């Protein structure tokens, strides 16, 4: 297992020692505005692309924020990139633009004190993710044998281990009888064992979230259909006809063919599910048809759109669980 990432942050984190708490806030504010705001990074554990939004950065330097958390902002991009996945939950503040929250855990040594941090990432209904806040945990959440975290007194840990009110689940993200933590289904694990790595490699070259491409697995029941079993095509590249259904020697060949045919159209869509689906539909992000672009689905269009959204949602739930399992093995 890889060594834990733990940056060492001193009192001169922003270039010099602060002369007072207000001076430290001013240094942190200048760093947030000039260096952090608008930066996008990828969390290793979940592959979420996370943007540092100005509103959350301003909240992170508001009066009263503990000194050590102000200093932690100097390493915020690295902390988010290396943080471990904790869980996904509904927004307890019920903000209408927020679909769900992703909680991540990180560790830092700040002024010679080891601090456990809980980082919150908010996801909107377009699939875009933004840094939402950071707080200190008094201790790392512990897991029972059944998977549920013990209930500690610290509010930050309580948030990490609280029941997932409103969390989206399906029969393929099963919940055990003794835990509210979603479990990765055998179906999705088998699918991701075959497809995650080749999709992830290609997706990086085309600047697209691999979870969106993996959502195309809904075309084959995520690798359970007869077509998949006979042709190794989980991504639905038949062109709508059995006569044009290609055979693939490997799963990687299936992925390569998809990117060869549709990579130029989905290039740069990032985590924007609407833009990704539009691209497969032969349209730009604004929904305008682009001459020369292929249409991925030509029959049962409305049903295909629903299936695509469902498939993307499923992979957004399953991929973080899958990657967490891999890091623990």
Residue pairs with C-beta under 8 A, 6 or more apart in sequence:
1 327
1 328
2 327
4 107
5 78
5 82
5 106
5 107
6 107
6 108
6 109
6 114
7 75
7 78
7 79
7 108
7 109
8 108
8 109
9 71
9 72
9 74
9 75
9 108
9 109
9 110
9 111
10 71
10 111
11 17
11 18
11 71
11 111
13 71
13 74
13 75
14 24
14 27
14 28
14 30
14 31
14 74
15 27
16 27
18 24
18 27
21 67
24 67
24 70
24 71
25 61
25 63
25 65
25 70
28 60
28 61
28 70
28 71
28 73
28 74
29 58
29 61
31 73
31 74
32 54
32 57
32 58
32 60
32 61
32 73
33 54
33 57
36 52
36 57
36 73
36 76
36 77
37 52
37 53
37 54
37 57
38 51
38 52
38 54
39 51
39 52
39 77
40 49
40 50
40 51
40 52
41 49
41 50
41 52
41 77
41 80
41 81
42 48
42 49
42 50
42 81
43 50
43 80
43 81
43 83
43 85
43 104
43 121
44 81
44 82
45 83
45 84
45 85
45 104
45 320
45 323
45 324
45 327
46 85
46 102
46 104
46 319
46 320
46 323
47 200
47 209
47 210
47 211
47 319
47 320
47 323
48 102
48 121
48 123
48 129
48 271
48 320
49 128
49 129
49 209
49 270
49 271
50 80
50 121
50 129
50 130
50 131
51 128
51 129
51 130
51 131
52 76
52 77
52 130
52 131
53 130
53 131
56 130
56 131
56 132
56 133
57 73
57 131
59 133
60 69
60 70
60 73
60 133
60 134
61 70
61 73
66 136
68 110
68 111
68 113
68 115
68 136
69 134
69 135
69 136
71 110
71 111
72 79
72 108
72 110
72 115
72 117
72 134
73 134
75 108
76 131
76 134
79 106
79 108
79 117
79 119
79 134
80 104
80 106
80 119
80 121
80 131
82 106
83 104
83 105
83 106
83 117
83 119
84 104
84 105
84 106
84 324
84 327
85 102
85 103
85 104
85 320
85 323
85 324
86 103
86 104
86 105
86 118
86 141
86 160
87 102
87 103
87 160
87 161
87 164
87 181
88 100
88 101
88 102
88 103
88 164
88 167
88 182
88 317
88 320
89 100
89 101
89 103
89 162
89 164
89 165
89 166
89 167
90 100
90 101
90 164
90 165
90 166
90 167
91 98
91 100
91 101
91 122
92 159
92 165
95 122
97 124
97 125
98 122
98 123
98 124
99 123
99 124
99 125
100 122
100 123
100 167
100 168
101 120
101 121
101 122
101 123
101 132
102 120
102 121
102 122
102 123
102 129
102 320
103 118
103 119
103 120
103 121
103 159
103 160
104 118
104 119
104 120
104 121
105 116
105 117
105 118
105 119
105 137
105 140
105 141
105 160
106 116
106 117
106 119
107 114
107 115
107 116
107 117
108 114
108 115
108 117
109 115
115 136
116 136
116 137
116 138
116 139
116 140
117 134
117 135
117 136
117 137
118 134
118 135
118 136
118 137
118 156
118 157
118 159
118 160
119 131
119 133
119 134
120 131
120 132
120 133
120 134
121 129
121 130
121 131
121 132
122 129
122 130
122 132
123 129
123 130
124 130
126 272
126 273
126 274
127 209
127 212
127 271
127 272
127 273
127 274
127 312
127 316
128 270
128 271
128 272
129 271
135 155
135 156
136 156
137 154
137 156
137 157
137 160
138 152
138 153
138 154
138 156
138 157
139 152
139 154
139 157
140 157
141 149
141 150
141 152
141 157
141 160
141 161
142 149
142 150
142 152
143 149
143 150
144 150
144 178
144 179
146 176
146 178
146 179
147 176
147 178
147 179
147 181
147 183
148 161
148 178
148 179
148 180
148 181
149 157
149 160
149 161
150 161
151 158
151 161
152 158
152 161
163 180
164 180
164 181
164 182
167 180
167 182
168 313
168 317
169 175
169 182
169 317
170 314
170 317
171 185
172 185
172 187
172 188
172 222
172 314
172 318
173 182
173 183
173 184
173 185
173 188
173 314
173 317
173 318
173 321
174 182
174 183
174 185
175 181
175 182
175 183
176 183
182 317
182 321
183 321
184 318
184 321
184 322
184 325
185 318
187 221
187 222
187 223
187 224
188 222
188 314
188 318
188 322
189 322
189 325
190 223
191 214
191 217
191 222
191 223
191 234
192 214
192 318
192 319
192 322
194 223
194 234
194 251
195 214
195 217
195 223
195 234
195 251
195 255
196 210
196 214
196 319
196 322
198 251
198 252
198 255
198 256
199 210
199 213
199 214
199 255
200 210
202 213
202 255
202 256
202 259
202 263
203 209
203 210
203 213
205 259
205 263
206 259
206 263
206 266
206 267
206 268
207 267
207 268
207 269
207 270
208 266
208 267
208 268
208 269
208 270
208 276
209 269
209 270
209 271
209 276
210 319
211 271
211 312
211 315
211 316
211 319
212 266
212 269
212 271
212 273
212 276
212 312
212 315
213 235
213 255
213 258
213 266
214 311
214 315
214 319
215 308
215 311
215 312
215 313
215 314
215 315
215 316
216 234
216 235
216 236
216 258
216 308
216 311
217 223
217 234
217 235
217 311
217 315
218 307
218 308
218 310
218 311
218 314
219 225
219 234
219 235
219 236
219 307
219 311
220 227
220 228
220 233
220 234
220 235
220 236
221 228
222 234
222 311
222 314
223 234
227 233
227 238
227 245
228 234
231 245
231 246
231 247
231 248
232 247
232 248
232 249
232 250
232 251
232 253
232 254
233 245
233 246
233 247
233 248
233 254
234 251
234 254
235 254
235 255
235 258
236 296
236 297
237 245
237 246
237 254
237 257
237 258
237 261
238 244
238 245
238 246
239 245
240 297
240 298
240 299
246 257
248 254
248 257
261 294
262 279
262 280
262 294
262 296
265 279
265 280
265 282
265 290
265 293
265 294
266 276
266 279
266 280
269 275
269 276
269 279
269 285
272 285
273 309
273 312
274 285
275 284
275 285
276 312
277 305
277 308
277 309
278 284
278 285
278 286
278 287
279 285
279 293
280 295
280 296
280 297
280 308
281 295
281 296
281 297
282 289
282 290
282 293
282 294
282 295
282 296
283 289
283 290
283 293
284 290
296 304
297 304
